[in-house]
């Protein structure tokens, strides 16, 4: 005899619950046999999800690190998470055991939101190794040196834009951040303002970083049917956001790639092959299947490089601008150092970098003070034991950059922007450089970090030499007070705030001409 309809429904209802109970029981038995890192007590089924600040989870993790230590364990619904909040533990695991900690966790928003083709999120395997190799060929330290003349030129062009029209300073930062990468990756020369390809990137990243947040990831992992709801139904907004994000990501990936393909011949004749064109030429004689696979990886790498250049550098420059407005004494000291070393009749160049330790400490503090990537997710590909604690296969391992950079033992008064913390009593730089951890660790460390560091330095030193940031004033001459606001989701970036950007008093006609000529 077959069960009735009601009986079948009861069976269907029991199956998911049984699965959860069996899974929880297996974990309980395993956890009794293996000592997990300490952590907050989880609720049944929900875990610790109700205790986490979903907008800024790094704040919760940093509070828990003070209680449970630099390595602790939490559970968010069904996901096991290990949080690392010290550079020492991060190096021990992500660097020295990189063969275990180089994977990425499953994030439910990536595929529907169009971000699965970003190399940053690619799982560890053959495709990841191919993408990494392509990026390394272009961005390895000796290759990155070739970008320096372009970085200085674009930094000076940014200054011209800031002097001519300071109000849209975010757009000027974005154009600078994208210009070098657009040239290197696609052979495309951006225009100084309102460049159409830069706007494609800006539009795609703006919504992508906004909607690719922990709340949406948890929602879609728990309730995947939300992507199939009709538009009129409550809860369908996540589906509409996904469609918008996916369309913008597709356009951002396709349009510049097509430009590189169409201009291969003329750029080759000029000896100016981009990364995309050079690699496309290399595979011309391969069979169609191999060519398609390679092109897919190449497009993924190109898209990732553009997003990384745009988002990271623009965000760091926004942090720098906020710091200069809020800490005018730091700005004056850095400008005094530049004036004493470089003088006021020429502009700084990379050859001056070693002679400007305070400017270097400003850069280090900018990276540390408000880390733009406060959490970096990894995943384990096998079980591991560290310091007597069991770390299970498939666990998400979060590198808590915020916790490292805000460690009061290492950085007293960590919330204060204080560049001198990176200088010793003799005015020399210390060995503590946040770039050693802020660009990631292990095999997942940012391959473009050398170029990114040079881009940020060229922008910061050129701005310090030529313009002054200060609080904006209203029509009555009163200072416009503001409380800084930051984006949430994948990045932690200052939102646009009111500020005044004016040329320094010595920026005379001759220097302005040099800026405009890029000399």
C-alpha positions in Angstrom: 0.0 0.0 0.0 1.3 3.4 -1.0 1.2 6.3 1.6 -1.5 8.9 1.2 -0.9 12.5 -0.1 -0.8 13.7 3.5 1.7 11.0 4.4 3.9 11.9 1.5 3.9 15.5 2.6 4.8 14.5 6.1 7.7 12.4 4.8 8.9 15.4 2.7 8.7 17.6 5.8 10.6 15.2 7.9 13.5 14.6 5.5 15.1 18.1 5.8 14.8 18.0 9.6 16.3 14.5 9.7 19.2 15.7 7.6 19.9 18.6 9.9 19.7 16.4 13.0 22.0 13.8 11.4 24.5 16.4 10.3 24.4 18.1 13.7 24.9 14.7 15.4 27.9 13.9 13.2 29.5 17.2 14.0 28.8 16.7 17.7 30.5 13.3 17.7 33.5 14.7 15.6 33.8 17.7 17.8 33.8 15.6 21.0 36.7 13.6 19.5 38.6 16.6 18.3 39.3 19.8 20.2 38.1 22.8 18.3 39.5 26.3 18.9 37.6 28.2 21.7 34.7 30.5 20.8 31.3 31.7 21.8 28.7 29.1 22.6 26.4 28.5 19.6 22.7 28.2 19.6 21.1 25.0 18.2 20.9 25.2 14.3 21.5 29.0 14.3 24.9 28.9 15.7 26.3 32.4 16.5 24.6 34.2 13.6 22.4 36.3 15.9 25.4 37.7 17.7 27.3 38.9 14.7 27.1 42.4 13.3 26.2 41.5 9.8 27.0 44.9 8.4 30.5 45.0 9.9 31.3 41.5 11.1 34.9 42.3 11.6 33.9 44.4 14.6 32.3 41.4 16.3 35.2 39.2 15.4 37.7 41.7 16.9 35.7 41.8 20.1 35.6 38.0 20.3 39.4 37.9 19.7 39.9 39.9 22.9 38.0 37.1 24.7 38.9 33.9 23.0 42.3 34.7 21.5 43.9 35.0 18.0 42.4 31.8 16.7 38.7 31.1 17.6 35.8 29.1 16.2 32.2 30.2 15.4 29.3 28.7 13.6 27.0 30.7 11.4 23.9 28.5 10.6 25.5 25.5 9.1 28.9 27.0 8.3 32.0 26.3 10.4 34.2 29.4 10.7 37.7 29.8 12.1 38.8 33.4 12.6 42.5 34.5 12.6 43.2 37.8 14.3 47.0 37.9 14.4 49.7 38.1 11.8 51.7 35.4 13.6 48.9 32.8 13.4 48.1 33.9 9.8 51.7 33.4 8.7 51.8 30.0 10.5 48.7 28.8 8.7 48.3 30.7 5.4 52.0 30.9 4.6 53.6 27.8 6.0 50.6 25.5 5.4 49.4 27.2 2.2 48.6 23.8 0.6 45.7 23.5 3.1 44.5 27.1 3.4 44.5 28.3 -0.3 40.9 27.4 -1.2 37.9 29.8 -1.2 34.6 29.1 0.6 31.3 28.9 -1.2 29.5 32.3 -1.4 26.0 32.0 -2.6 25.8 35.4 -4.1 28.8 35.0 -6.5 27.1 33.1 -9.4 23.7 35.0 -9.5 25.4 38.4 -9.0 27.9 37.9 -11.8 31.0 37.7 -9.6 31.9 34.0 -10.1 34.2 35.1 -13.0 36.3 37.2 -10.7 39.6 35.3 -10.1 39.6 36.6 -6.5 36.9 34.0 -5.7 38.1 31.1 -7.9 38.6 27.9 -6.0 42.1 26.4 -5.6 42.9 24.2 -8.6 44.2 24.2 -12.2 42.2 27.2 -13.3 43.4 29.2 -10.3 47.0 28.3 -11.1 46.6 29.4 -14.8 45.0 32.7 -13.7 47.7 33.3 -11.1 50.5 32.6 -13.6 49.0 35.1 -16.1 48.8 37.8 -13.4 52.3 37.1 -12.2 53.7 37.5 -15.7 52.4 41.0 -15.8 52.6 42.2 -12.1 55.8 40.5 -10.8 58.2 43.0 -9.1 60.5 43.6 -12.1 57.6 44.0 -14.5 55.8 46.4 -12.2 58.9 48.7 -12.4 57.9 49.5 -16.0 54.6 51.1 -14.8 56.3 53.8 -12.8 56.6 56.5 -15.5 52.9 56.0 -16.3 52.0 56.1 -12.6 53.7 59.4 -12.0 52.2 60.8 -15.2 48.7 59.8 -14.2 49.2 61.1 -10.6 50.0 64.5 -12.0 47.1 64.4 -14.3 44.9 63.7 -11.3 46.3 66.8 -9.6 45.3 68.9 -12.6 41.8 67.6 -12.3 41.7 68.2 -8.5 42.8 71.8 -9.0 40.5 72.5 -11.9 37.4 70.8 -10.4 37.9 69.5 -6.8 34.3 68.7 -6.0 34.1 65.3 -7.8 37.4 64.1 -6.1 36.2 60.6 -5.8 35.8 60.3 -9.6 39.3 61.8 -10.1 40.7 59.1 -7.7 38.8 56.4 -9.6 40.1 57.6 -13.0 43.7 57.6 -11.6 43.3 54.1 -10.1 41.9 52.6 -13.3 44.1 54.4 -15.8 47.3 52.4 -15.4 45.5 49.1 -15.2 43.4 49.9 -18.3 46.6 50.6 -20.3 48.5 47.6 -19.0 45.7 45.1 -19.3 43.8 46.3 -22.4 46.0 48.9 -24.1 43.3 51.5 -23.5 44.2 55.1 -22.7 41.6 56.7 -20.4 40.5 60.3 -20.8 41.0 62.6 -17.9 37.4 62.9 -16.9 34.2 60.8 -17.3 35.9 58.0 -19.2 33.2 55.6 -20.5 35.2 52.4 -19.5 36.0 53.8 -16.1 32.3 54.5 -15.6 31.6 50.9 -16.6 33.9 49.7 -13.8 32.5 52.2 -11.4 28.9 51.2 -12.0 29.6 47.4 -11.8 31.7 47.6 -8.7 29.4 50.1 -6.9 26.4 47.7 -7.0 28.5 44.5 -6.7 30.2 45.5 -3.5 26.9 46.8 -2.1 24.8 43.7 -2.7 27.6 41.1 -2.3 27.2 41.4 1.5 27.0 38.7 4.2 23.3 39.2 4.7 22.5 38.3 1.0 25.0 35.5 1.0 23.3 33.9 4.1 19.8 34.5 2.7 20.6 32.9 -0.7 22.4 29.9 0.9 19.4 29.3 3.2 16.6 30.3 0.8 17.9 29.8 -2.8 14.3 30.0 -4.1 14.4 33.8 -3.6 16.0 34.0 -7.0 12.9 32.5 -8.6 10.3 34.6 -7.1 8.1 36.7 -9.5 8.9 40.4 -9.6 5.7 41.4 -7.8 6.4 39.1 -4.8 7.7 40.3 -1.5 11.4 39.4 -1.2 12.1 39.5 -5.0 14.3 42.6 -4.7 17.3 40.3 -4.2 16.6 38.8 -7.6 16.4 42.2 -9.3 19.7 43.3 -7.6 21.3 40.1 -8.9 20.1 40.7 -12.5 21.4 44.3 -12.4 24.7 43.3 -10.9 25.2 40.4 -13.4 24.4 42.6 -16.4 26.9 45.3 -15.3 29.6 42.8 -14.5 29.1 41.2 -17.9 29.4 44.5 -19.7 32.5 45.5 -17.7 34.2 42.2 -18.6 33.2 42.2 -22.3 33.6 45.8 -23.5 37.3 46.4 -22.7 38.2 42.9 -23.7 36.6 43.4 -27.1 38.5 46.7 -27.4 41.8 44.9 -26.8 41.0 42.4 -29.5 40.0 45.0 -32.0 43.1 47.1 -31.5 45.7 44.3 -31.3 47.1 45.0 -34.8 47.7 48.7 -34.4 49.1 48.4 -30.8 51.4 45.6 -32.0 52.7 47.9 -34.8 53.5 50.5 -32.1 55.2 48.0 -29.9 52.5 48.5 -27.2 51.0 45.1 -26.6 48.7 44.9 -23.6 48.5 41.8 -21.4 45.3 40.7 -23.2 46.7 41.2 -26.7 50.0 39.6 -25.9 48.4 36.4 -24.6 45.8 36.3 -27.4 48.7 36.3 -29.9 50.4 33.6 -28.0 47.5 31.1 -28.4 46.5 31.9 -32.0 47.7 28.6 -33.3 46.1 26.5 -30.6 42.9 24.4 -31.3 39.5 26.0 -30.6 38.9 24.2 -27.4 42.2 25.2 -25.8 41.8 28.7 -27.1 38.3 29.0 -25.6 39.5 27.8 -22.2 42.5 30.1 -22.2 40.4 33.1 -23.3 38.0 32.4 -20.4 40.8 32.5 -17.9 42.4 35.5 -19.5 39.1 37.5 -19.4 38.7 36.5 -15.7 42.2 37.7 -14.9 41.7 41.0 -16.8 38.4 41.7 -15.1 40.0 40.9 -11.7 43.0 43.2 -12.3 40.7 46.1 -13.2 38.4 45.6 -10.2 41.4 45.3 -7.9 43.2 48.4 -9.2 40.0 50.4 -9.2 38.6 49.4 -5.8 41.7 49.0 -3.7 43.6 52.1 -4.9 40.5 54.4 -4.9 39.5 53.2 -1.4 43.0 53.8 0.0 43.1 57.3 -1.5 39.7 58.0 0.1 41.2 56.9 3.4 44.2 59.2 2.8 42.0 62.2 2.0 39.9 61.6 5.2 43.1 61.4 7.3 44.5 64.6 5.9 41.2 66.5 6.5 41.0 65.1 10.0 44.7 65.5 10.9 46.1 68.7 9.4 49.3 68.5 11.5 50.2 65.2 9.8 49.7 66.8 6.4 51.9 69.8 7.3 54.7 67.6 8.6 54.6 65.4 5.4 54.6 68.5 3.2 57.5 70.0 5.2 59.5 66.8 4.6 58.8 66.9 0.8 59.7 70.6 0.6 63.0 70.0 2.4 64.0 67.0 0.2 62.5 67.8 -3.1 62.2 71.6 -2.9 59.3 73.7 -4.3 60.5 74.0 -7.9 60.0 70.4 -9.0 57.6 67.5 -8.4 58.5 64.3 -6.4 59.6 61.2 -8.3 60.2 57.6 -7.3 63.9 58.4 -6.9 62.9 60.5 -3.9 61.0 57.8 -2.1 63.9 56.5 0.1 64.6 60.1 1.3 61.0 60.6 2.5 60.5 58.3 5.5 57.6 60.4 7.0 55.7 60.2 3.7 56.3 56.5 3.8 55.0 56.2 7.3 51.9 58.2 6.2 51.3 55.5 3.5 51.8 52.7 6.0 49.3 54.3 8.5 46.8 54.9 5.7 46.8 51.1 5.0 46.6 50.3 8.7 44.1 52.9 10.0 41.1 51.9 8.0 41.9 48.6 6.1 39.7 48.6 2.9 39.5 44.8 3.0 38.8 44.1 6.7 38.1 40.4 6.2 39.7 38.0 3.7 38.0 34.5 3.4 40.0 31.3 2.8 38.8 27.7 3.1 40.5 24.5 4.2 41.0 21.7 1.7 41.8 19.1 4.4 41.7 18.7 8.1 44.5 20.3 10.1 45.8 20.5 13.7 47.3 23.8 14.9 48.5 24.4 18.5 46.5 21.4 19.6 43.3 22.6 18.0 41.4 20.8 15.3 40.5 22.8 12.1 38.1 20.8 9.9 38.2 20.4 6.2 35.8 22.7 4.4 35.9 25.3 7.2 35.8 29.0 6.2 39.0 30.6 7.5 38.6 34.4 7.9 41.7 36.5 8.1 40.6 39.4 10.3 42.6 42.3 8.9 40.7 44.7 11.1 41.7 42.8 14.2 45.3 42.7 13.2 45.5 46.4 12.3 43.5 47.5 15.4 45.5 45.4 17.9 46.1 47.8 20.8 49.1 45.9 22.0 50.8 46.3 18.7 49.3 49.7 17.8 48.5 51.8 21.0 45.6 54.2 20.3 44.9 52.2 17.2 41.8 54.3 16.2 44.1 57.4 16.0 45.9 58.2 12.7 49.5 58.4 13.9 52.2 57.8 11.2 55.0 58.3 13.7 54.2 54.8 15.1 56.2 53.5 12.2 59.3 55.5 12.9 61.9 55.0 15.6 63.5 57.6 17.9 66.0 58.5 15.1 63.3 59.2 12.5 64.1 56.0 10.6 61.3 53.6 9.5 60.7 50.5 11.7 60.4 47.0 10.3 56.6 47.0 10.9 55.0 47.4 7.5 51.3 46.8 7.2 51.7 46.0 3.5 53.2 42.7 4.7 49.7 41.6 5.8 47.2 44.1 4.3 47.6 42.6 0.8 46.9 39.1 2.1 49.1 36.2 3.0 49.9 32.8 1.5 49.3 31.8 -2.1 46.2 34.1 -2.1 48.3 37.2 -1.5 47.5 40.0 -4.0 49.7 39.4 -7.1 49.5 43.1 -8.0 50.6 44.4 -4.6 53.9 45.9 -5.9 52.1 47.9 -8.6 49.4 48.9 -6.2 51.9 50.1 -3.6 53.7 52.2 -6.3 50.4 53.7 -7.5 49.3 54.7 -4.0 52.7 56.2 -3.2 52.8 58.2 -6.4 49.3 59.6 -5.8 49.9 60.4 -2.1 53.3 62.1 -2.6 52.1 64.1 -5.5 49.0 65.3 -3.7 51.0 66.2 -0.6 53.4 68.2 -2.8 50.8 70.2 -4.6 47.4 70.5 -2.9 46.0 70.9 0.6 43.1 69.0 2.1 41.0 70.8 4.8 37.4 70.9 6.1 34.9 72.4 3.7 33.1 75.6 4.8 29.6 76.8 4.1 28.6 80.2 2.6 29.0 81.9 6.0 32.6 80.5 6.3 31.7 78.0 9.0 33.4 74.6 9.0 31.0 71.8 7.8 31.3 69.1 10.4 30.6 65.5 9.4 30.8 62.0 10.8 32.7 59.7 8.4 30.5 56.9 6.9 31.9 53.8 5.4 30.6 51.2 2.9 29.7 47.7 4.1 29.8 44.4 2.3 33.0 43.3 0.6 34.9 46.5 1.3 35.3 49.2 4.0 35.6 52.5 2.1 34.9 56.1 3.2 31.9 57.5 1.5 32.2 60.9 -0.1 32.5 63.6 2.5 32.6 67.4 2.3 36.2 68.7 2.0 38.2 71.5 0.5 41.0 70.8 -1.9 43.1 73.8 -2.9 46.5 74.2 -4.5 49.4 74.9 -2.1 50.6 78.5 -2.1 53.8 77.8 -4.0 52.1 75.9 -6.9 52.9 78.6 -9.4 52.3 78.7 -13.1 55.6 76.8 -13.9 54.6 73.9 -11.7 51.1 73.9 -13.0 52.5 73.7 -16.6 54.7 70.8 -15.5 51.6 69.1 -14.1 49.6 69.6 -17.2 52.5 68.3 -19.4 53.1 65.3 -17.0 56.7 66.3 -16.7 
